[in-house]
Amino acid sequence: MDKHEGPDAGTIRLDDPWYDALAVDWGEGDSNGGEGGGGAAPPRPAGSSEIYLEVQRSAAFQEVRGRYRGFVVPATAAFLLWYVAYVVAATAAPGFMARPVAGAVNVALLAGLGQFLSTFLLTWAYARHARLRRDRAALDLRWTVFEQERGHGRARNREVGR
């Protein structure tokens, strides 16, 4: 993280290679020199698509995607199964769902509250998994792309400057 001097001295921002560099060389206006506004996406720097394709094919990217799928697919399946089981039980076994547990609290109420609790637990588990297993590798990939784009831009500038 970087601390900044000046009027924003109290602010801290993540040292993200794309924080300021995302729009560099992406054209501030249209190709005629005027301001854009036609709704089209700004042009990418030449050669950037090759860099992204190379990163997508890399083992590091495939590992990050594999870790993502390894958590999301089973978690989504388990959550949907739990939700469908709740709905099916509520419609197919109303006697069971109406069974009192403690006072006015019945099985249906506990299962419904369990739906909310499982949503929060799943959100926490996803955030924890992302922080521990994917964020560092994804940031490393981001730095790699940033460095490749910067190096590619320097080479292009040397060719144009000849």
C-alpha positions in Angstrom: 0.0 0.0 0.0 1.1 3.5 -0.6 0.6 6.6 1.5 0.2 9.8 -0.4 1.5 13.2 0.4 -0.4 16.4 0.0 -4.2 17.1 0.3 -5.0 13.4 0.4 -2.3 12.6 2.9 -4.7 10.6 5.1 -5.8 8.2 2.3 -4.2 4.9 1.6 -4.8 3.0 -1.7 -3.7 -0.5 -2.7 -0.6 -0.5 -4.9 -2.5 -1.8 -7.9 -0.6 -1.7 -11.2 -3.9 -1.0 -13.1 -5.2 1.7 -10.8 -3.9 4.6 -12.8 -2.6 2.8 -15.9 -5.9 1.2 -17.1 -6.7 3.9 -19.6 -3.2 4.8 -20.7 -2.9 4.8 -24.5 -6.6 3.9 -24.9 -7.4 7.2 -26.7 -9.0 10.1 -24.9 -11.1 10.9 -28.0 -12.0 9.4 -31.3 -9.5 8.8 -34.1 -10.3 12.2 -35.7 -8.9 14.0 -32.7 -12.3 15.0 -31.3 -14.0 13.8 -28.2 -15.7 10.5 -28.4 -19.2 10.0 -27.2 -20.6 7.6 -29.8 -20.8 5.0 -27.1 -18.2 2.7 -28.6 -15.4 1.3 -26.4 -12.1 3.0 -26.6 -9.5 1.3 -28.8 -7.0 -0.9 -27.1 -3.3 -0.4 -27.6 -1.9 -2.5 -30.4 -0.7 -5.9 -29.3 -2.6 -6.0 -26.0 -4.9 -8.8 -27.2 -1.9 -11.1 -27.8 -0.7 -10.4 -24.2 -4.1 -11.3 -22.8 -4.3 -14.5 -24.9 -0.8 -15.5 -23.7 -1.8 -14.9 -20.1 -5.0 -16.8 -20.5 -3.0 -19.8 -21.8 -0.5 -19.6 -19.0 -0.3 -22.2 -16.2 -0.7 -19.5 -13.5 -4.0 -18.3 -15.0 -5.3 -21.8 -15.4 -4.4 -22.4 -11.7 -6.3 -19.3 -10.6 -9.4 -20.4 -12.7 -9.1 -23.9 -11.4 -9.1 -22.7 -7.8 -12.1 -20.5 -8.5 -14.1 -23.4 -10.1 -12.9 -25.8 -7.4 -14.7 -23.7 -4.8 -17.6 -22.2 -6.8 -19.0 -25.3 -8.5 -19.3 -27.5 -5.4 -20.5 -24.5 -3.2 -23.2 -23.6 -5.8 -24.3 -27.2 -6.1 -24.5 -27.6 -2.3 -26.4 -24.4 -1.8 -28.9 -25.1 -4.6 -29.4 -28.6 -3.2 -30.0 -27.2 0.2 -32.5 -24.6 -1.2 -34.4 -27.2 -3.3 -34.6 -29.5 -0.3 -36.1 -26.7 1.8 -38.7 -25.9 -0.9 -39.5 -29.6 -1.5 -39.8 -30.3 2.2 -42.1 -27.3 2.7 -44.5 -28.5 -0.1 -44.2 -32.3 0.2 -43.9 -32.7 4.0 -46.0 -29.9 5.6 -46.5 -32.0 8.7 -42.8 -32.4 9.3 -42.2 -28.7 8.7 -45.0 -27.8 11.1 -43.5 -29.9 13.9 -42.8 -27.7 16.9 -39.2 -27.5 18.2 -39.5 -25.0 21.0 -42.7 -23.1 21.7 -43.9 -21.4 18.6 -40.6 -22.2 16.7 -41.1 -25.1 14.3 -38.9 -27.0 11.8 -39.9 -24.7 8.9 -38.9 -21.6 10.8 -35.5 -23.0 11.7 -34.9 -24.2 8.2 -35.9 -20.8 6.8 -33.5 -19.1 9.2 -30.9 -21.7 8.2 -31.2 -20.5 4.6 -30.2 -17.0 5.7 -27.4 -18.3 7.9 -26.0 -20.5 5.1 -26.0 -17.6 2.7 -23.9 -15.5 5.1 -21.6 -18.5 5.8 -21.2 -19.2 2.1 -20.4 -15.5 1.4 -17.8 -15.5 4.2 -16.3 -18.8 3.0 -16.1 -17.4 -0.6 -14.3 -14.2 0.5 -11.9 -16.2 2.7 -11.2 -18.6 -0.1 -10.6 -15.8 -2.5 -8.3 -14.0 -0.1 -6.2 -17.0 0.8 -6.1 -19.0 -2.4 -6.6 -16.7 -5.4 -6.1 -13.0 -4.7 -2.3 -13.1 -4.5 -2.0 -15.2 -7.7 -4.5 -13.0 -9.5 -2.6 -9.8 -8.5 0.7 -11.4 -9.7 -1.0 -12.1 -13.0 -2.2 -8.5 -13.2 1.4 -7.3 -12.6 2.7 -9.6 -15.3 0.2 -8.2 -17.8 0.9 -4.6 -16.7 4.7 -5.2 -17.2 4.1 -6.9 -20.6 1.9 -4.0 -21.8 4.4 -1.5 -20.6 7.3 -3.3 -22.3 5.3 -3.8 -25.5 4.5 0.0 -25.5 8.2 0.9 -25.0 9.1 -1.4 -28.0 6.4 0.2 -30.1 7.6 3.7 -29.1 11.2 2.8 -30.1 10.0 1.6 -33.5 8.0 4.8 -34.1 10.9 7.0 -32.9 13.3 5.7 -35.6 
